[in-house]
Amino acid sequence: MSKIFIIGLPRTGTTSISVALLDMGLSVAHTAFTKRAFELADAISDAPCFSDYRQLDQLFPSSKFIYLTRKMELWLPSITMLLDKMAPHLAPKTGKFSPVLKRSFHHTFSPTLPLSSDELMVCYRRHEQGVQAYFKGRDDLLTIDVSEPGSLLKIKQFLGMPIAGDVDFPKLNAGRQVAAWKEYKHPNKINSHQAGVEHKKYFDYVLADEHK
């Protein structure tokens, strides 16, 4: 079953692209932590996609991947703000967040927060280089900056979607805002913790071994 995976790091526009995909008629999960959420969504963004794109490529053949970039001088203060807010809930033993989300962030950043700007830049470059190396020579990866004119049009063309309508992204989760996805109402939204026949079984049933 092919999917669309948004594999840019947090604070690179994952909410904006998730909303845009909803408006294209796709079912979208902004973060997905259960097997059922992955089954139901046409597109999944953020955790654990940015850490698990290699495994997802194997589990969902013929999928398409969209890597989001952002200027470093804009990304650094934004990710610092986010990680400062998330840090207490990302603690390996006491944090309240999903084990999948915690593993994804720890794998990409560090179990120990906060990180300095230099350390965050290393995390960004390591992730960027990993994506570029893995998808080198392939045609199933699109790299965009959602702030650039015409970026939404590029996504529609990449996905073979109708190109009528907007060609630029709405500006969501700007500044210190981090909850726009929760506030956005749409019938095609998929709950990150969606329960199925296996209840809320975490999706790490296949991925966990890769991150030990």
C-alpha atoms as one frame of an Amber mdcrd trajectory, in Angstrom:
protein
   0.000   0.000   0.000   1.713   3.203  -1.137   1.646   6.346   1.027   2.907
   9.918   1.054   5.456  10.551   3.775   6.513  14.042   4.859  10.017  13.577
   6.230  11.101  17.126   7.041  12.065  17.840  10.635   9.627  19.543  13.023
   9.251  23.313  12.423   9.929  23.047   8.686   6.268  23.348   7.656   4.824
  19.922   8.455   1.521  21.421   9.641   1.160  23.612   6.566   1.705  20.725
   4.180  -0.589  18.451   6.196  -3.428  20.981   5.925  -2.760  21.435   2.209
  -2.969  17.668   1.649  -6.259  17.547   3.552  -7.612  20.233   1.232  -6.563
  18.086  -1.738  -8.930  15.386  -0.483  -6.377  13.089   1.156  -6.652  11.567
   4.617  -3.770  12.867   6.714  -2.132  12.062  10.036   0.143  14.734  11.481
   2.189  12.271  13.520   1.047   8.647  13.622   1.768   6.288  16.483  -0.448
   3.252  15.901  -0.602   0.600  13.228  -4.187   1.617  12.444  -3.268   5.293
  11.933  -0.717   4.279   9.308  -3.256   2.024   7.623  -5.943   4.723   7.389
  -3.863   7.726   6.344  -2.963   8.495   2.744  -0.276  10.864   3.995   1.680
  10.987   7.257   3.937  13.795   8.455   6.299  14.545  11.321   7.089  11.803
  13.871   8.026   9.072  13.256   8.431   9.719   9.515  11.436  12.000   9.804
  13.385   9.338  11.714  11.985   6.198  10.068  11.877   7.015   6.350  14.185
   4.117   5.464  11.995   1.560   7.208   8.788   3.120   5.862  10.214   2.905
   2.350  10.539  -0.846   2.829   7.166  -1.322   4.509   5.204   0.738   1.963
   6.672   0.145  -1.512   6.048   2.731  -4.249   5.384   5.482  -1.714   6.377
   9.104  -2.286   8.464  11.189   0.069   8.562  14.948   0.570  11.524  16.465
   2.385  11.004  19.952   3.810  13.874  22.402   4.184  13.989  25.697   6.050
  16.580  28.449   6.351  18.752  27.717   9.354  18.344  31.191  10.872  14.581
  30.630  10.953  14.588  26.978  11.960  16.949  27.254  14.940  14.848  29.580
  17.141  11.690  27.732  16.156  12.969  24.226  16.984  14.578  25.536  20.190
  11.210  26.900  21.303   9.476  23.616  20.453  12.007  21.380  22.189  11.952
  23.584  25.284   8.181  23.048  25.500   8.398  19.332  24.763  11.427  18.449
  26.891   9.608  17.423  30.109   7.308  15.120  28.142  10.129  13.577  26.099
  11.962  12.211  29.139  12.582   8.503  28.416  11.035   7.151  31.633   8.741
   9.895  32.938   7.641  11.743  29.791   3.942  11.483  28.960   4.335  11.475
  25.154   3.877   8.363  23.036   6.855   5.978  23.121   6.961   6.241  19.322
   7.235  10.030  19.424   9.894   9.925  22.140  11.963   7.383  20.228  11.682
   9.409  17.024  12.872  12.616  18.692  15.622  10.895  20.674  16.925   9.192
  17.549  17.055  12.462  15.589  18.001  14.883  18.357  19.000  13.584  21.803
  17.418  12.059  24.909  19.172  14.869  26.812  17.767  18.360  26.299  18.308
  21.258  25.836  20.695  21.322  22.891  22.823  24.266  21.853  22.383  25.954
  18.481  25.544  24.247  17.249  24.235  20.848  18.340  20.891  21.487  16.651
  22.641  22.476  13.429  24.515  19.177  13.528  21.201  17.329  13.958  19.687
  19.179  10.997  22.665  18.581   8.706  22.930  14.926   9.695  19.270  14.378
   8.890  19.499  16.321   5.617  22.578  14.407   4.470  20.979  11.104   5.425
  17.896  11.853   3.323  19.947  13.013   0.350  22.175   9.954   0.457  19.323
   7.479   0.834  17.248   8.872  -2.050  20.155   9.689  -4.379  19.299   8.804
  -7.969  15.616   8.186  -7.217  12.553  10.052  -8.479  10.238   9.455  -5.512
  11.584  12.303  -3.349  10.612  15.963  -3.640  12.589  18.576  -1.706  10.904
  21.932  -1.097  10.809  24.968   1.187   7.139  25.709   1.872   7.880  29.434
   2.175   9.033  29.693  -1.437   6.554  30.857  -4.107   5.022  28.024  -6.100
   6.003  25.314  -3.605   2.445  24.014  -3.306   2.228  23.801  -7.087   5.380
  21.655  -7.102   3.763  19.255  -4.641   0.593  18.980  -6.699   2.665  18.199
  -9.785   4.801  15.674  -7.875   1.697  13.874  -6.604  -0.213  14.127  -9.883
  -2.959  16.191  -8.250  -5.129  18.835 -10.006  -3.202  22.101 -10.104  -6.170
  24.484  -9.958  -6.431  26.731  -6.912  -3.722  27.935  -4.553  -0.066  27.526
  -5.476   1.342  28.713  -2.136   0.949  27.357   1.378  -1.119  28.881   4.168
   1.063  30.179   7.011   0.333  27.947   9.998   2.131  27.412  13.315   3.975
  30.703  12.865   6.072  32.235  15.627   5.513  30.470  18.938   2.329  28.737
  17.829   2.554  24.939  17.972  -1.033  23.651  18.161  -2.591  24.730  14.851
  -3.105  21.123  13.712  -5.228  20.266  16.747  -7.352  23.335  16.149  -7.849
  22.684  12.434 -11.146  20.892  11.800 -11.425  18.564   8.805 -13.218  15.241
   8.260 -10.112  13.679   6.676  -7.899  14.099   9.717  -6.601  10.807  11.128
  -6.061  10.505  14.867  -2.401   9.784  15.681  -3.545   7.257  18.291  -6.274
   5.677  16.134  -7.389   2.359  17.548  -8.071  -0.692  15.409  -8.645  -4.421
  15.872  -5.363  -4.495  17.788  -6.540  -1.556  19.881  -3.833   1.149  20.070
  -0.950  -1.106  19.161   2.156   0.992  18.580   3.606   0.992  15.106   7.068
   0.056  16.414   6.238  -3.644  16.001   8.521  -3.594  12.948  10.607  -0.448
  13.335  11.956  -0.786  16.852  14.867  -3.108  16.083  16.343  -0.549  13.703
  16.805   1.979  16.504  18.201  -0.113  19.330
